Amino acid sequence: MHGSFWLESTTAPEVDAAEYFGDGRPDGGMAHFIHPHNATQHKVGGIRPAAKAEFARQRTTPSKGYHVYSVEVTSAGYVFRVDGVETLRTTQLRSGGAHFLVLSLITSDYESKYLKASNLGRASVDVDWVRTYRAC
């Protein structure tokens, strides 16, 4: 299962501010994505080595402690951060469209091989706070 928070829209790209695919992955498991609304474009982002390095520095993972995940969206592009450390900056797939916030704990068919059925009832995500703001 993976915990995520993203910005969804009916007319603009989906912005995955934080998507964590679990402990034990050699690549660190933390990703940021921008999925285009237009199917002719390619997604931007992926697993972020800078996030893995920050978790290693703190001697923790997203499943073992609280962290602050953010995405700054401006007309110039996107800046993603984990615990204040910049992990991705891009000007691709910029959008001025309206979004709504989604917090989730999900799994996909391709991930089922990693799951233990006995653990599914114990899966949870703890969220301490969420803050959004719009610059004037």
URFEN-V103280 format. One record per pair of residues at least 12 apart in sequence whose C-alpha atoms are under 8 Angstrom apart, sorted by the first residue. I is the first residue (numbers start at 1). J is the second residue. D is the distance in whole Angstrom. If there is no record, write none. Layout:
i,j,d
I,J,D
I,J,D
//
This chain:
i,j,d
1,21,7
1,22,7
1,105,7
1,106,5
1,107,5
1,108,8
1,111,7
1,115,7
1,123,8
2,19,7
2,20,5
2,21,5
2,22,6
2,105,6
2,106,6
2,107,6
3,18,8
3,19,6
3,20,5
3,21,7
3,103,8
3,104,6
3,105,4
3,106,7
3,125,7
4,16,7
4,17,8
4,18,5
4,19,4
4,20,6
4,102,8
4,103,6
4,104,5
4,105,6
4,106,8
5,17,6
5,18,5
5,19,7
5,101,7
5,102,6
5,103,4
5,104,6
6,18,7
6,101,6
6,102,5
6,103,7
7,99,6
7,100,5
7,101,5
7,102,6
8,99,5
8,100,5
8,101,6
8,102,7
9,97,7
9,98,6
9,99,5
9,100,6
10,99,8
11,37,7
11,97,6
11,98,8
12,36,7
12,37,6
12,95,6
12,96,8
12,97,5
12,98,7
12,99,8
13,34,6
13,35,5
13,36,4
13,37,5
13,38,8
13,93,7
13,95,7
14,33,8
14,34,6
14,35,5
14,36,7
14,37,7
15,32,8
15,33,6
15,34,5
15,35,7
16,32,5
16,33,5
16,34,6
16,35,8
17,32,6
17,33,7
17,69,7
17,70,6
17,71,6
17,80,7
18,30,7
18,31,6
18,32,5
18,69,6
18,70,8
19,31,5
19,32,6
20,62,7
22,63,7
23,61,7
23,63,7
27,47,7
27,49,7
27,52,7
28,47,7
28,48,8
28,49,7
28,51,8
28,52,5
29,47,6
29,48,8
29,52,8
30,47,5
30,48,6
30,51,6
30,52,7
31,45,7
31,46,5
31,47,4
31,48,5
32,45,6
32,46,6
32,47,7
32,48,7
32,80,7
32,88,8
33,45,5
33,46,6
34,93,7
36,93,7
44,92,7
44,93,8
45,88,8
48,87,6
48,88,8
49,87,8
50,85,8
50,86,8
50,87,5
51,82,6
51,85,8
51,87,6
54,82,8
54,83,8
54,85,8
66,128,8
67,82,7
67,83,6
68,81,8
68,82,6
68,83,5
68,84,7
69,81,6
69,82,5
69,83,6
69,84,8
70,82,7
75,94,7
75,95,7
75,96,7
76,91,6
76,94,7
77,89,8
77,90,6
77,91,4
77,92,7
77,93,8
77,94,5
78,90,5
78,91,6
78,94,8
104,125,8
105,124,7
105,125,7
//
